[in-house]
Amino acid sequence: MSKIMTMRDAVARFVPHGSSVVMGAALESLIPFAAGHEIIRRQKRDLTLIGPISDILFDQLIGAGCVRKVIAAWVGNVSAGLGHNYRRACEQGIPHRLEVIDHSNFTISLALLAGGLGAPYIPTYSLLGTDIPRTNPGFRQSLSPFGGEKILLVPSLQPDVAILHVQRSDENGNAHAWGNLGISEEAALASQRIIIVAEEIVLHQIIVSDPNRVIAPSFKVCAVVREPGGAHPSPVQGYYNRDHEYYHEYHRLTRTVEGNAEWLGQWVAEVKDRAGYLQKLGKERRQGLQLKEHRYAAPVDYGY
Amino acid sequence: MDYTPQEIMVAAAAREIRDGEIVFTGMRLPLIAFALAKQMHAPNAVGLFECGLVRDTPAPELLYTMGDPPNIAGALWATRMINMMGLLQRGAVDLGFIGGAEMDRFGNLNTSYLGNPESPKTKLPGSGGAADIASLSRRFVVIMAHEKRRLVERVDYITSPGFGDGQGWRKRVGLRHGGPSAIITTLCVFGFESSIGEAVLRSYHPGQSVASVRAETGWDLRVAEDVHETASPTAEELTIIRRYDPQGFWTR
């Protein structure tokens, strides 16, 4: 049965107010910006955002007033600096107060790994002696029952939905992703359900020709959205490069509350959907992000 | 020869990488330091990137982030972040690089909150992988801007652990090894005296002095007996840095 639907329907049906949502699980690439912008347009409220670094997507959702709580290792603008909206929310309560649960990249990985394993927690030696447990009340310091050494217990996380941007998927959500994966697999397995956003919809035969490249079991996928260009300004290996300048423009414009409102108007509210966004971005700019060369992997033989 | 503070920092950072080491490469300047070290004195160094990449060759062009497509093409391994972190916790990583907004004399770093975390004066982006690198690598090197308000007596919040309150602290809190080995700033390079776990001025960059570094440091500065001027980047090093970052995005 096909799970293909529009981004509008996927967000309306599967990201209700108050949901906990993982996005940006691959770190700086494959960020589901199109999904985030639709969440802003649908004025979703009281979301809990979960992710490692998120780049500017979390900052945008916070600035649009969609977010109540952030469970993350880092929120900002990777190549340009701080996230102005995140700062305003934490320092001045603009647009409103945020609850921040601090993690490191390792502990957020472990929390989702535990969630996917159905385990209550996973121990680590990381963060011992730091102040991060002070701002993450879920962590427990303990002693290993085996060697007696100090350990930090990282409680599991089971988000409502993981939104993953991938290169290609079939219409049932059997999806191929390649490049570095960050915590995409952990996020998918930990979450109740998965929304797949794909650059291309391909035949089922193409996916099953290479099952090692599949990101998650499709029986957990609730929606498949075909959204070419849906990760811009983040890169998609084999499809388009990173639009570095976009991050800097965002950084400059969102320095003030007024500038942020202008940015949201221009790039989110006044465009109907991702196609409208790409049109606004313009042909020339999109061409500048095209691949300079192809680098195909050698085929592998699954014969028997 | 003329060069920028960032260029001497990249050259100094590259010199911290020994040949054959497994290096956790952070964001920004260390990305270039890794490329420089590979081409100079450490051709067998291997780079780990927390997003889930392993490389034994520098990316073919400038990286703005570690997840940029040129870093994935030609990688030795493209995988999950947890595998990178597992290598780190398992003790496989010789050296990690991290940046800092605020640091104290024991090499503790704060990239989370200035002021009270309940109502922070400034909310900084957070740990990312830095706290893990500082907790779990065999040694780590900090790269940061040198200003009196950043180099403070005690940080408000320890995001990434240095030597805590001095010698013996890491062991006491349960960290099994590691700690900072150098801090490279816009003005100087600090080393660490392991018996006290405290930063010691090792060298000042050309144009600086012990006095000028002291004036910009928020604690009572300790100075190494053999303090000297930081070696300027050589013409060859500058050529490599500028070939890699021709627009000077990170280095100008």
Interface residues (C-beta under 8 A of the other chain):
Chain A: A26 L27 E28 S29 P52 I53 D55 A72 A73 W74 V75 G76 V78 S79 L82 G83 Y86 R87 C90 E91 V100 D102 H103 S104 N105 F106 T107 S109 L110 L113 T124 Y125 S126 L127 L128 G129 T130 D131 I132 R134 T135 E149 K150 I151 W178 G179 N180 L181 G182 I183 S184 E185 E186 S234 P235 Q237 N241 R242 H244 R295
Chain B: M27 F49 E50 C51 G52 L53 Y64 T65 M66 G67 D68 P69 I72 A73 A75 A78 T79 R80 M81 I82 M85 L88 Q89 S112 Y113 P117 S119 P120 K121 T122 K123 L124 P125 G126 S127 G128 G129 A130 A131 D132 S135 L136 Y157 I158 T159 S160 P161 G164 W169 R170 V173 G174 L175 R176
